[in-house]
């Protein structure tokens, strides 16, 4: 059983705040980029959601990311490539 401490709650809040700040700054650009590579809107939104999960995981694991814009677009390109490899 995991004990929730005040530190854990504060750390989760900081992670969520950081995620929201970064994600809200880039999600529209990422979606526009994805739509240029994928013809289906639902698929584009699925890919965007997968990228958001990757970002949240990276933030909560305290992964060192020097440039979020570059990192997000690289993850997006990789996710699109995975989509075409797995589903096309």
N, C-alpha and C positions, 0 to 999 in steps of 0.2 A: 504494500500500500504506500502510495506516494504522499508525503507530508507536504502540504502547501504552506510555505512560510511567507512572511511579508516580503522577504527578498525575492522569492520566486514570483510573487504577484507583481512586484515593481519591475522586475526584469521582463516579464511577459508584457506589461504595459509599455515599457520602453521599446521592446521589439515590435509590438503592434503599431505604435506611433511612428517608428522609423519606417516600417513597411508602408504604412498609409502615405507618409510624406513622399517616399520614393515612387511608389506605385501610381499615385495620383498625378505625379509629374510626367510619367512616361506611358501610361496605358493607352492613351488615344493615339500616340505616335506608333506604338507597337501594333495596335490593331490596324491602323492604316497600312503599315508595312506588310502585315500578314495578308491583308486583303489583296495586295498586289501579287502575292504568290499563290494564294488559294482562292478558288472561284466560289466556294460555298461559305456563306456568312456563318452558318452554325459551326462549321469546321473551324473557321477563323476564330470564333469565340471560344471553342474548345481548346485550341492551341494557346490562346491568350490566357485562359484559366490555368493551363499547365505551366506556363511561364510564371504566373503569379505564385503558384505553389512552390516552384523552384526558388523564387526570390524569398518568400517567407521562410522556407527551410534554411536557406543560406544565412538569413539574418538571425534566426533563432539559434543557429549553430555557431554564430560569431565568425563566419567565414570572412577572411580578409578580401574585400573587393575594393580595388583602388578607384575604379571608374564605373559607376553603376550603369551609365548609358551604354558603354561598350559591352559590359557584361550582359545586360538585358538583351541587346540586339544579337549577341553571339548565341545566347541561350535560345532566343527566338528562332534564329536561323537553324540551329541544331534540331529544335523541336519540329520545325517545318520539314526538314530533311527526314527525320524519323517518321513523320506522318506519311510522306511519299514512299519511303522504303517499306513501311509496314502495311499500308492500306491501299496502295495503288497497284 
